[in-house]
Amino acid sequence: MRRAISVVTTIVVIATFVSCGRKVMVPPRIDLKQHEVVGIIDFECDKKGDLAPFTTRKFTEAIRRDQEMIRIISLGTVAEVLREIGHDKLSKAAFQAIGEEYDVATVFTGDLFISDVRPDISIALLFVAGMSVSAEVDATLEAQMVETESGASLWSTSVSKTREIGNVTIWEGGGFGFDAEDPERAYGKLVNALVEDASRDFRVTWRRE
């Protein structure tokens, strides 16, 4: 019995020692200083509200967090940019025109896709109009960085998450409504999780030695 306890204790000590090894900082895989000036077009989202600009701002903050002082220009929405350069879609020629018009070397674009909400309530509550409940949604964030001189994609990512959100209201008759005008309160945790994964190549990471 004592021997068994001794073996277990030894294993625990070794595991603790290994897990507490020295942490080493790993620089960002992509140095944005090499891609200045950087332009960002507002991400697009298939839901109403301020979710798209909110996600764009969070992503911008994340990619520059562990970089040196980076020159980043907010270019506006896709529609605004296309109107300014006289194109009807973001093609190779359009990105080259963006580079000339805004004097940027690279451009970030992105799309956020949100599923319909899945309210966490019982059938008995479906007809209680005005009740606010929590719900789950699936979300996918796609982003890419394009070189304007060539129109070629230099980097891209796609990340997905499932999270609980707030501000879901039951309508009279059993329908559901979602208020995304306050994205920090409604979608904040979801967007933060997506952005943290999507921006990983531009941030410092840590490994144990």
Secondary structure, 3 states (H helix, E strand, C coil): CHHHHHHHHHHHHHHHHHHCCCEEEECCCCCHHHHCCEEEECCEECCCCCHHHHHHHHHHHHHHCCCCCCCEEEEECHHHHHHHHCCCCCCHHHHHHHHHHHCCCEEEEEEEEECCCEECCCHHHCCCCCCEEEEEEEEEEEEEEEECCCCCEEEEEEEEEEEEEEEEEECCCCCEEECCCCHHHHCHHHHHHHHHHHCHHHCCEEEEC
